[in-house]
């Protein structure tokens, strides 16, 4: 039988307090399953990190719909928050309980195929050993629906919710939680978790590092813990950092006024929207919040003979062309009823018109049609006949490859051992960017007491972007993915040369 993913997960990121060990599981399990303890639990501040994602896109004239030839670099910040290791176990356990009720509701409302994000969806629900579907499977199902459709004109409409996690309304979230659990109100433990996730406190990652950078807690491969100075934040991993500070050092953060509350200062209205993205329970709560919307929209789209799919805040509808305006208006109305907002500049309409027995994709921007633009969904593209890796993702892969080779060249000049000066560590590059590192492998570590002996661990190397591409070749219809990545080995070796 396939092993179920455990709520007790050992993480290694530095936070307030030491990470948990497998030997801690018995007492942690006893604590998180005790509702009285959770009802009175004081959660530690989250640590906040702002991750900037850079994208390169062709700008579009809003009046004419004409796309420029030059790509413009844009930066999209993602505000992420992660919990103290023990708090994360509490969130993870209650997320598991909530997801059990949520899955039951999805079955009752016939939504198991419509909602795909943050769920384990097996290929064969009757087989306990069935593998789970991936984003490539979900994209493949949508593309096949278009290919197999009998109509000569279809539209695919993609929607995106603006600032999804930041705009979830607290009172609606509480009601949705109760409805999924078939309860009139949250019990004391659930309510304490609800308060911690809606009225959360946090400390910025760079600030907590600056306070404790001279006494970061590290652990050697043999398990010896000690404090040491770390000059820069980016060196934490190399220093084997396991914690910024002990639990008792929270007082130092308070005295430094570095802990930021989510609510507004005294005298200002209380904040009523937003939950942190990144905690183990955030995804489950987001799905629960959207359940009434999913039910209403899925019924509406099914009634007109189309399909609806939602992956987190990315939504897509496939329907016949005459229903396009009706669907867009219905989405706008239904999303506003959840106190959310559609990001209009990301709403796209793709027309699929059958010519000579084959569909052709035409992106519709206001009144203009662009024949070269493909439907983009979950990291893949579809032109009506063939599937591809998303061109932006492929370009990002090559940019990272080039940057990694440049970094290796730079550091090869500063190697202390004279024999290695000027040499690039090619094995690392091949592992990260070529087919040689694409296979999933179990990690073995060398036995310090006996260097000839290698110890089997529970961890794996999960592959790289080429792994992702190879996986998708078996899932997407009429795909050209092998053709897209055929030159990766030659390009990598040219950069190394």
Secondary structure as UniProt FT lines:
FT   HELIX           22..24
FT   HELIX           25..32
FT   HELIX           35..39
FT   STRAND          46..60
FT   TURN            62..64
FT   STRAND          67..82
FT   HELIX           85..108
FT   TURN            109..110
FT   TURN            112..114
FT   TURN            117..118
FT   TURN            125..126
FT   TURN            128..129
FT   HELIX           135..147
FT   STRAND          153..161
FT   TURN            162..164
FT   HELIX           165..167
FT   HELIX           170..180
FT   TURN            181..182
FT   HELIX           188..198
FT   STRAND          201..204
FT   HELIX           205..212
FT   TURN            213..214
FT   STRAND          216..219
FT   TURN            221..222
FT   STRAND          225..228
FT   HELIX           233..235
FT   TURN            236..240
FT   STRAND          241..243
FT   HELIX           247..249
FT   HELIX           250..255
FT   TURN            256..257
FT   STRAND          260..261
FT   TURN            266..267
FT   TURN            277..278
FT   TURN            280..281
FT   HELIX           282..303
FT   TURN            304..305
FT   STRAND          307..311
FT   TURN            312..313
FT   STRAND          314..320
FT   HELIX           321..323
FT   HELIX           324..336
FT   TURN            337..339
FT   HELIX           344..346
FT   STRAND          348..355
FT   TURN            356..357
FT   STRAND          358..365
FT   TURN            366..367
FT   STRAND          368..370
FT   TURN            371..372
FT   STRAND          375..377
FT   TURN            378..379
FT   STRAND          380..382
FT   STRAND          387..389
FT   HELIX           391..412
FT   TURN            413..414
FT   HELIX           418..420
FT   TURN            421..422
FT   HELIX           426..433
FT   HELIX           435..437
FT   STRAND          441..446
FT   TURN            451..452
FT   STRAND          454..461
FT   HELIX           465..473
FT   TURN            474..475
FT   TURN            477..478
FT   HELIX           481..484
FT   TURN            485..487
FT   HELIX           488..496
//
